[in-house]
């Protein structure tokens, strides 16, 4: 979130994949909310680690969100 809100911050500048355009707080909150919903859904699917993610799960989540 810090990298999206303040890409010029001293803690963010050295990060190789940091987002370089500052985003509005509302946008960051929306992205964080979606990530929270995704992880909650993964827990409901009994996924215990990100290494278990595959295309099938991602497509199922997208279908769920539609």
C-alpha positions as CSV (number, residue, x, y, z in Angstrom):
1,X,0.0,0.0,0.0
2,X,2.8,2.4,0.8
3,X,4.4,1.9,-2.6
4,X,1.0,2.7,-4.3
5,X,0.4,5.7,-2.1
6,X,3.9,7.2,-2.0
7,X,6.1,5.8,-4.7
8,X,8.8,8.4,-4.0
9,X,9.2,7.4,-0.3
10,X,12.7,6.4,0.8
11,X,11.5,2.9,1.7
12,X,9.9,2.3,-1.6
13,X,12.5,3.8,-4.1
14,X,14.8,0.8,-3.9
15,X,12.1,-1.8,-4.5
16,X,12.5,-3.2,-8.0
17,X,8.8,-3.8,-8.7
18,X,7.2,-1.0,-6.8
19,X,4.3,0.8,-8.5
20,X,5.7,4.1,-9.7
21,X,2.5,6.1,-10.0
22,X,0.8,7.4,-6.9
23,X,-2.8,6.2,-6.6
24,X,-5.7,7.7,-4.7
25,X,-6.5,6.4,-1.3
26,X,-9.9,5.2,-2.5
27,X,-8.2,3.1,-5.2
28,X,-5.8,1.6,-2.7
29,X,-8.6,0.8,-0.3
30,X,-10.5,-0.9,-3.2
31,X,-7.5,-3.0,-4.1
32,X,-6.9,-4.0,-0.5
33,X,-10.6,-4.9,-0.1
34,X,-10.5,-7.1,-3.2
35,X,-7.3,-8.9,-2.0
36,X,-9.0,-9.5,1.3
37,X,-12.0,-11.0,-0.4
38,X,-9.8,-13.2,-2.5
39,X,-7.9,-14.5,0.5
40,X,-11.1,-15.1,2.4
41,X,-12.5,-17.0,-0.6
42,X,-9.3,-19.1,-0.8
43,X,-9.7,-20.0,2.8
44,X,-13.3,-21.1,2.1
45,X,-11.8,-23.3,-0.7
46,X,-9.4,-24.9,1.9
47,X,-6.4,-23.5,0.1
48,X,-3.6,-23.3,2.7
49,X,-0.8,-21.8,0.6
50,X,-0.3,-19.7,-2.5
51,X,1.7,-22.5,-4.0
52,X,-1.7,-24.3,-4.5
53,X,-3.0,-21.5,-6.8
54,X,-3.6,-22.5,-10.3
55,X,-5.6,-21.3,-13.3
56,X,-8.6,-23.3,-12.3
57,X,-8.8,-21.6,-8.9
58,X,-8.3,-18.1,-10.4
59,X,-11.1,-18.7,-13.0
60,X,-13.4,-20.1,-10.3
61,X,-12.8,-16.9,-8.2
62,X,-13.5,-14.7,-11.2
63,X,-16.7,-16.6,-11.8
64,X,-17.6,-16.2,-8.1
65,X,-17.1,-12.4,-8.2
66,X,-19.3,-12.1,-11.3
